[in-house]
Every structure is written in structure tokens, then in C-alpha cells.
Amino acid sequence: MTPGYFGQPTGQGWVQVGELLLALVLSAAIGLEREIRQKSAGLRTHTLVGFASALIMLVSKYGFTDVLGTHVELDPSRVAAQIVSGIGFIGGGLIFVRRDVVRGLTTAAIVWLTSAVGMAAGAGLWLLAVLVTAGHFLVIFGLTPLAARLPRSKYAPSRLRLAYVGGRGTLREALARCTTLGFTVSELSIEQRGEEHDPRMVSVWLSVQGTGAIDELATTLAEIDGMLAVSGDDANTLRE
């Protein structure tokens, strides 16, 4: 046990301060990546989750030393174990279903990972905390392009948002090109019809299924006369 500032074994020494700072830095690094990608949980959320997890871990390790005695025994893992279940409330709030499409699973998993990084830092396992943080970036930046290159199942739907000028037959042409490229339109819904600055603009969502490349379909649709923008379900514009 590390002596405190006054030489007492309170768990409030420079080692614990260093562990908290490590959790702060690593959690902020993960949160920065989420913030840049404009996810629902960004820099502040991830930083606070990892930082708080480290503190709870330290409290679990050192917070009850003043009550220990001959007839008092404590399990130091009991408080820390509640982080695992408690973080599920935050993760659950990030997951939502829109038109039978589940969103936010990756962000919720990363919040859970950030909590684990904070716990590792608070437990003094700095090497594991650093390695898991590095693994996060490897998964996000390394596996995402790989997953995009994997062949898509024809049963896996993709959603596209089309913004176009009405009255030109643009939607009819878009549906025809979807069929030509081997995609089936399973759902079509009008999101917005006209805006104040452009009353002719129409915005619709298409749910398409097919084995073709969704990027190729987006490029083809963007070339249609009157098409203003084509974007994916994650709100990242594919073609304009």
C-alpha cells in the first residue's frame, strides 16, 4: 500500500495520482476519436467514464482501510465489480432502434472498453491499459476498412437518404437504377418535402438490399439529374 502525503497508508499517494492521470489521458484519447467521428458519446463522455472508473477502482482498493480490523474483512473487488454492470446504463442509452435498424452498438461497446481501461489504470495495470487503448485504435482504423471490403449478404439492408429537386422524375430514375445494379428497394419513406429556402427539395429514405457495392450505388444515384445529395444511414455523406 502506498503511503499518503503524510506517510499514512491512505491510498492517496503520487502513485494513485499517476494512475488517475493515466486513465484521464487514455480515456480522452479514445473519446477524441469518437468526437472526431461525431458520435453520440464523444470526448467528454468517454473521458469522464474512464476517469470515474479509475477513481472507483482506487476507492475499492483503498477506501475502507480505516475500518479494517481483526473482526472486519472486506472484498476489495465488490465495489469495482459494480462498474461493469453500472456502465451498462450509459451504454444502453446510446443504443437505439430506428426503423428496425440498430444503431450505437459500437459506441456503447467503446464506452464499456473505456471503463475497462480506467479500471486497469486504477488497478495499477498501466501496461494493459495502454495496450487495450492501442487495440481500440487498431480495431477502429484497421478493421473498419476490412469490414467494408467483405462481401455483403444480399439479406443485409442498407439505408440511403436521397435529397433531390422534385418534379423532374428523379426518384423514378433512382429506383430504376437501383434495380439495374441488382438492388431491391424494400422500403421508401419521405423524410421531408420542401424547405423554406428551396420548396422544391424532397428528402426520402430508401432501404435497399443487394450484393453490389453500396458506394457504387451511391455514386450512380448522385449522377442523376436533379439529385442534390446521397448519404448513408450513419449521416456521413457518401456523394454530393
Secondary structure, DSSP 8 states (H G I E B T S, - for coil): ----TTSS-SS-SHHHHHHHHHHHHHHHHHHHHHHHTT-SS-HHHHHHHHHHHHHHHHHHHHTTGGG-BTTB---THHHHHHHHHHHHHHHHHH-EEETTEEE-HHHHHHHHHHHHHHHHHHTT-HHHHHHHHHHHHHIIIIIHHHHHHS---TTSEEEEEEEEETTSSHHHHHHHHHHHTT-EEEEEEEEEE--SS-TTEEEEEEEEE-SS-HHHHHHHHHTSTTEEEEEETTS-EEE-
